[in-house]
Amino acid sequence: MRAIAQYRSNRIESASKPQIVLMLFQEALRRMEFAIQAMQDNEATAWRAHLHHVREIFLELRHALDDTAAPELCATLRSLYQWCNDELIAAGRDGQPARIHHVIRVTTLLTEGWQGALETLSRQGTAAEPAP
């Protein structure tokens, strides 16, 4: 376990900001799947912890937005991240995994778009970074 923790720590420390954003999306997706499974297994403590972690990720993504880089995009993303948090809160309150599935769909699209932007930038060899 210690080797895995060290690997993850090194991976995060050596990642660029755009790569960290991608990792956050991926972690959010992973945790939402865990939350759904925990809900189905009636493990309240586990699903609450996973949903809390995902909400923290979306809050961090909201705070990382740079309005000077792309104000309209940032406003849209800010609203989308808030919607995701609202849906996760409602899912937990009402015990409805379907609401988590909606957030998974949106987060999957964001992840794919972000990954595509990183790949395009990598192919172009540009140092520009997309806005989180």
C-alpha positions as CSV (number, residue, x, y, z in Angstrom):
1,M,0.0,0.0,0.0
2,R,2.8,2.4,0.8
3,A,4.3,2.0,-2.7
4,I,0.9,2.9,-4.2
5,A,0.5,5.9,-2.1
6,Q,4.0,7.1,-3.0
7,Y,3.3,6.5,-6.7
8,R,0.1,8.6,-6.5
9,S,1.9,11.3,-4.6
10,N,4.7,11.5,-7.2
11,R,2.2,11.5,-10.0
12,I,0.3,14.4,-8.6
13,E,3.4,16.4,-7.7
14,S,4.9,16.0,-11.2
15,A,1.6,16.8,-13.0
16,S,0.8,20.0,-14.7
17,K,-2.3,22.0,-13.7
18,P,-4.3,20.7,-16.7
19,Q,-3.3,17.2,-15.8
20,I,-4.4,17.7,-12.2
21,V,-7.8,18.9,-13.5
22,L,-8.1,15.7,-15.5
23,M,-7.2,13.6,-12.5
24,L,-9.9,15.5,-10.4
25,F,-12.5,14.7,-13.0
26,Q,-11.4,11.0,-13.1
27,E,-11.4,10.8,-9.3
28,A,-14.9,12.3,-9.2
29,L,-16.2,9.7,-11.6
30,R,-14.5,6.9,-9.6
31,R,-16.0,8.1,-6.3
32,M,-19.5,8.5,-7.8
33,E,-19.4,4.9,-9.0
34,F,-18.3,3.9,-5.5
35,A,-21.2,6.0,-4.0
36,I,-23.8,4.3,-6.2
37,Q,-22.4,0.8,-5.2
38,A,-22.5,1.8,-1.5
39,M,-26.1,3.0,-1.9
40,Q,-27.1,-0.3,-3.4
41,D,-25.3,-2.1,-0.6
42,N,-27.0,0.1,2.0
43,E,-23.7,1.4,3.3
44,A,-24.7,4.9,4.3
45,T,-21.4,6.0,5.8
46,A,-19.5,5.0,2.7
47,W,-21.8,6.6,0.1
48,R,-21.9,9.8,2.1
49,A,-18.2,10.0,2.3
50,H,-17.8,9.4,-1.4
51,L,-20.4,12.0,-2.3
52,H,-18.8,14.5,0.1
53,H,-15.4,13.9,-1.6
54,V,-16.9,14.5,-5.0
55,R,-18.6,17.7,-3.9
56,E,-15.2,18.9,-2.6
57,I,-13.7,18.2,-6.0
58,F,-16.4,20.3,-7.7
59,L,-15.9,23.1,-5.2
60,E,-12.1,23.0,-5.9
61,L,-12.8,23.1,-9.6
62,R,-15.1,26.1,-9.2
63,H,-12.5,28.0,-7.2
64,A,-9.8,27.2,-9.7
65,L,-11.6,29.0,-12.6
66,D,-9.8,32.0,-14.0
67,D,-12.3,34.5,-15.2
68,T,-9.6,36.6,-16.8
69,A,-8.8,33.8,-19.2
70,A,-12.3,33.0,-20.5
71,P,-15.1,34.8,-18.6
72,E,-18.1,33.3,-20.5
73,L,-16.7,29.7,-20.3
74,C,-15.9,30.2,-16.6
75,A,-19.4,31.4,-15.9
76,T,-20.8,28.3,-17.7
77,L,-18.5,25.9,-15.9
78,R,-19.2,27.6,-12.5
79,S,-23.0,27.0,-13.1
80,L,-22.4,23.5,-14.2
81,Y,-20.2,22.6,-11.2
82,Q,-22.9,24.1,-8.9
83,W,-25.5,22.0,-10.6
84,C,-23.4,18.9,-10.1
85,N,-23.1,19.7,-6.4
86,D,-26.8,20.4,-6.1
87,E,-27.6,17.1,-7.7
88,L,-25.2,15.2,-5.5
89,I,-26.7,16.8,-2.4
90,A,-30.2,15.9,-3.6
91,A,-29.1,12.3,-4.4
92,G,-27.8,11.9,-0.9
93,R,-30.8,13.6,0.7
94,D,-33.3,11.5,-1.3
95,G,-31.2,8.3,-1.6
96,Q,-31.5,8.5,-5.4
97,P,-28.6,7.0,-7.3
98,A,-30.3,8.1,-10.6
99,R,-29.3,11.7,-9.8
100,I,-25.7,10.6,-9.4
101,H,-26.0,8.9,-12.8
102,H,-26.9,12.3,-14.3
103,V,-23.8,13.9,-12.8
104,I,-21.7,11.0,-14.1
105,R,-22.9,11.7,-17.6
106,V,-22.1,15.4,-17.4
107,T,-18.7,14.7,-15.7
108,T,-17.9,12.1,-18.4
109,L,-18.5,14.7,-21.1
110,L,-16.3,17.2,-19.2
111,T,-13.6,14.6,-18.8
112,E,-13.6,13.6,-22.5
113,G,-13.6,17.3,-23.5
114,W,-10.7,18.1,-21.2
115,Q,-8.7,15.1,-22.3
116,G,-9.3,16.0,-25.9
117,A,-8.1,19.6,-25.3
118,L,-5.0,18.3,-23.6
119,E,-4.3,15.9,-26.5
120,T,-4.7,18.7,-29.0
121,L,-2.4,21.0,-27.1
122,S,0.1,18.2,-26.8
123,R,0.1,17.5,-30.6
124,Q,0.4,21.2,-31.3
125,G,3.3,21.5,-28.8
126,T,1.8,24.6,-27.3
127,A,2.3,25.7,-23.8
128,A,-1.2,27.2,-23.6
129,E,-3.5,25.6,-21.0
130,P,-7.3,25.2,-21.2
131,A,-9.4,26.8,-18.4
132,P,-10.5,24.3,-15.8
